[in-house]
Amino acid sequence: MTAATTEPPVDEPVLSVGRPRVDDGVALRRLAAETGVLDVNSTYSYLLWCRDFAATSVLARLDDQVVGFVTGYRRPDAPDVLMVWQVAVGAAARGRGVAGRMLDTLWAQVPDVSFMETTVTPDNEASIAMFTAFARRNDTEIRRSDLFSAELLGADHQPENLYRIGPITNEGN
């Protein structure tokens, strides 16, 4: 009889989640574009993001391939709020719980925050479900309010609703 093992089979890719490096900015832009739903920013902005906001962002790798990211920042006027700006998961990693793991890892690495905020368009059911599950895992609530109207955003953009999650007590923070 052999003992059970929890190690993945040798040919199974290993998922890791951690802070981005500057040179990951190119992969972040590529993933944002591949989603077909995120507003895609310039490569330059993603490179700057990975330099200046790495402490409040994470990326996921399957072996050495970048397959997901979450970008965030502390709100300057509310430093106890972690604002999640973009979440992307590539096709190779969908359905594996990668987005939830990235949110949990991000929350654990940002000290002294009590709330998470994000914006979601009304038709983005996947994001609504992901943030609802995050709130449930942290035994807290979500408050939704209007933030940016479609008229303000222009170019046939849907409104962005603000989701405020918390307060969250996190022993690691």
C-alpha positions as CSV (number, residue, x, y, z in Angstrom):
1,M,0.0,0.0,0.0
2,T,1.3,3.5,-0.8
3,A,0.6,6.7,1.0
4,A,-1.6,9.3,-0.6
5,T,0.1,12.4,-2.0
6,T,-1.2,15.9,-2.6
7,E,1.5,16.8,-5.0
8,P,0.3,17.4,-8.6
9,P,1.3,14.9,-11.2
10,V,4.6,15.7,-12.9
11,D,3.0,16.9,-16.1
12,E,0.4,19.0,-14.3
13,P,1.2,22.8,-14.6
14,V,1.9,24.5,-11.3
15,L,-0.1,27.6,-10.4
16,S,1.6,30.4,-8.5
17,V,0.3,33.8,-7.5
18,G,2.6,36.7,-6.6
19,R,3.5,40.3,-7.3
20,P,4.2,41.4,-10.9
21,R,7.5,42.5,-12.1
22,V,8.0,45.4,-14.6
23,D,8.6,43.1,-17.5
24,D,5.2,41.4,-16.8
25,G,3.5,44.5,-18.1
26,V,3.5,43.3,-21.7
27,A,1.7,40.1,-20.6
28,L,-0.9,42.1,-18.6
29,R,-1.8,44.1,-21.7
30,R,-2.0,41.0,-23.8
31,L,-4.3,39.3,-21.3
32,A,-6.5,42.4,-21.0
33,A,-6.9,42.5,-24.7
34,E,-7.7,38.7,-24.9
35,T,-10.6,39.0,-22.5
36,G,-12.5,41.1,-25.0
37,V,-14.3,42.9,-22.1
38,L,-11.7,45.0,-20.3
39,D,-10.7,48.5,-21.3
40,V,-7.2,47.9,-22.7
41,N,-4.6,50.5,-21.8
42,S,-1.2,51.2,-23.4
43,T,1.7,48.8,-22.9
44,Y,3.4,51.7,-21.2
45,S,0.7,52.1,-18.6
46,Y,0.9,48.4,-17.7
47,L,4.7,48.6,-17.4
48,L,4.2,51.6,-15.0
49,W,1.5,49.7,-13.1
50,C,3.9,46.8,-12.5
51,R,6.6,49.2,-11.4
52,D,4.5,51.6,-9.2
53,F,1.7,49.4,-7.9
54,A,3.2,45.9,-7.7
55,A,2.6,45.9,-3.9
56,T,-1.2,46.2,-4.6
57,S,-1.4,43.9,-7.6
58,V,-0.8,40.2,-8.3
59,L,-0.4,37.9,-11.2
60,A,-0.9,34.2,-11.7
61,R,1.4,31.9,-13.6
62,L,0.9,28.4,-14.8
63,D,4.5,27.2,-14.8
64,D,6.2,30.2,-16.4
65,Q,3.2,31.5,-18.4
66,V,1.3,34.5,-17.1
67,V,-2.4,33.5,-17.1
68,G,-4.1,36.1,-14.9
69,F,-3.7,39.3,-13.0
70,V,-5.4,41.7,-10.6
71,T,-4.4,45.3,-10.5
72,G,-5.2,47.4,-7.6
73,Y,-4.2,50.5,-5.6
74,R,-4.9,52.2,-2.3
75,R,-7.4,55.0,-2.7
76,P,-5.4,58.2,-1.9
77,D,-8.3,59.8,0.0
78,A,-9.2,56.5,1.8
79,P,-6.0,54.4,2.5
80,D,-8.0,51.7,4.2
81,V,-9.6,50.9,0.9
82,L,-8.0,48.6,-1.7
83,M,-9.5,49.5,-5.1
84,V,-9.4,46.6,-7.6
85,W,-9.0,48.1,-11.0
86,Q,-8.8,45.1,-13.4
87,V,-9.1,41.4,-13.1
88,A,-8.2,39.1,-16.1
89,V,-7.9,35.4,-16.4
90,G,-6.6,33.8,-19.7
91,A,-8.5,31.0,-21.4
92,A,-5.9,28.5,-20.3
93,A,-6.7,29.1,-16.6
94,R,-10.4,29.6,-16.6
95,G,-12.5,27.4,-14.5
96,R,-9.7,26.7,-12.0
97,G,-10.6,29.2,-9.3
98,V,-7.7,31.4,-10.4
99,A,-9.5,34.7,-10.0
100,G,-10.6,33.9,-6.5
101,R,-7.2,32.8,-5.5
102,M,-5.7,36.0,-6.9
103,L,-8.2,38.2,-4.9
104,D,-7.4,36.2,-1.7
105,T,-3.7,36.5,-2.2
106,L,-3.9,40.2,-3.0
107,W,-6.0,40.9,0.1
108,A,-3.5,39.0,2.3
109,Q,-0.6,41.0,0.9
110,V,-1.9,44.5,1.4
111,P,-1.7,45.6,5.1
112,D,-4.0,47.9,6.9
113,V,-7.0,47.8,4.6
114,S,-10.6,47.1,5.7
115,F,-12.5,47.5,2.5
116,M,-12.2,46.4,-1.1
117,E,-13.8,48.4,-3.9
118,T,-14.2,47.7,-7.5
119,T,-16.4,48.8,-10.4
120,V,-18.5,46.4,-12.5
121,T,-20.7,46.9,-15.4
122,P,-24.3,45.6,-14.9
123,D,-24.0,42.8,-17.5
124,N,-20.7,41.4,-16.1
125,E,-22.2,38.4,-14.3
126,A,-18.8,36.6,-13.9
127,S,-17.3,39.6,-12.0
128,I,-20.4,40.0,-9.9
129,A,-20.2,36.3,-8.9
130,M,-16.4,36.5,-8.2
131,F,-16.7,39.5,-5.9
132,T,-19.8,38.1,-4.2
133,A,-17.9,34.9,-3.5
134,F,-15.0,36.9,-2.1
135,A,-17.4,38.7,0.2
136,R,-18.9,35.4,1.3
137,R,-15.4,33.9,2.0
138,N,-14.7,36.9,4.2
139,D,-18.1,36.8,5.9
140,T,-19.0,40.4,4.9
141,E,-21.4,42.3,2.7
142,I,-21.3,44.2,-0.6
143,R,-22.9,47.5,-1.0
144,R,-23.6,48.5,-4.6
145,S,-24.1,52.1,-5.8
146,D,-23.9,54.0,-9.1
147,L,-20.5,55.5,-9.7
148,F,-19.9,56.4,-13.4
149,S,-22.9,56.8,-15.7
150,A,-22.9,55.6,-19.3
151,E,-23.2,59.2,-20.4
152,L,-20.1,60.2,-18.5
153,L,-18.1,57.2,-19.9
154,G,-19.3,57.7,-23.5
155,A,-18.4,55.7,-26.5
156,D,-21.3,53.2,-25.9
157,H,-19.7,52.2,-22.5
158,Q,-22.1,50.7,-19.9
159,P,-22.3,52.3,-16.5
160,E,-19.8,51.3,-13.9
161,N,-21.3,50.4,-10.6
162,L,-19.3,50.7,-7.4
163,Y,-19.1,47.5,-5.3
164,R,-17.8,48.2,-1.7
165,I,-16.9,45.0,0.1
166,G,-16.4,45.0,3.9
167,P,-15.4,45.7,6.5
168,I,-13.2,42.7,6.4
169,T,-11.1,41.7,9.4
170,N,-7.9,40.0,8.2
171,E,-5.4,38.8,10.8
172,G,-2.7,39.1,8.1
173,N,-3.4,42.7,7.5
